[in-house]
Amino acid sequence: MSLPAAETPLYNHPLPEIEQWLSVKGCEQDRSERHCWHIQHPDWKAELCLDVDQLTVRYKQPNESDYSIQRSFKYSLSRQDIEDAVFAGP
């Protein structure tokens, strides 16, 4: 399965391709909340949730217990724009 061009809005990606993209980026799907994914970097952790009309990302520092920064990205943004913003960290 290949992804559409990176400039393609995320709403034009089928769900299995979005899930593949998140997996390739190092995210792991939550077992109980299947619409949420988790990723961990040395300096931060994040929870990504595929909501109805946007991707919501909640960041926290590795030593913090609560998420401290939340950002939302509309699916009308390109996959590349979302990728650049989300995976750059908080």
N, C-alpha and C positions, 0 to 999 in steps of 0.2 A: 504494500500500500504506500503510495507516494503522496506527499503533501502538496497542496496547491502552492503557487508562487508565494514567496514571503510577503509580497505587497498586497496579497489578497486579504480582504477583511475577514476577521475570524468568523463572522456569521455565515460565510460561504464555505466553511470547513465542516465536513460531516463529523459527528461526535467521535467515531472511532479514530479519525485522523487527529483530532485534538488530543485525545487520550494518548495516542502514539507519540505525538509531539511532546507532551508533558513527560512521558516516560523517557524519551531520548534526552530531555533536559535534566534528568536525574530526579524527577518527582516520583513519589510513591503514592498510590491511591489508598485512601482511608478505607478500611474494611467495613466499617459500620455506616459511614456517610459517604456513599459512592461518588457523590458529586464533588467531594473535597480531595485535595492532594497535598502532600507535605514534601518539603525540600529542606535540606540542611547544608549550610555553607560554614566554613570555619568561623565567620564573624556574625552570622545571623541564621535564623530559621524562619520559615514561612509556611502558612497554610493558604492554599489557593482553592477557592470554591467557585464552581461553574454555576452561577445563579441564572435566573431566567433571562435577564437582559444584559448581564455584565459579568466580568471575572473580578472577584473580590479577593484581594491579597492582604493577609494580616501578618506583619513581621514582628519578630521579637529577637532580642539578643540572647545568645546561648545560656546565660546565667539568669535570665529573667523568667518568672513563672507565667506572666500574663503577656498577651500580645499588646504592643505599645503603639504601633503604627498600622493604619488601615488605608488601603488605596483601592479604588475601583476603576476598571477599564471597560468601556462599552465594547461590545462585539463588533461595532462598526469600524474600530481601529484595525489596522493591518496586523497580521501575526508578527511581523518584524518589529513594529512599534511596541506591541505588548511585550514581546520577548526582551527587547532592549530595556524597557522600563522595569519589568518584574524581576528579571534575573540580575540586574545591576545592584539589587538590594535596597534597603530602606534609605 
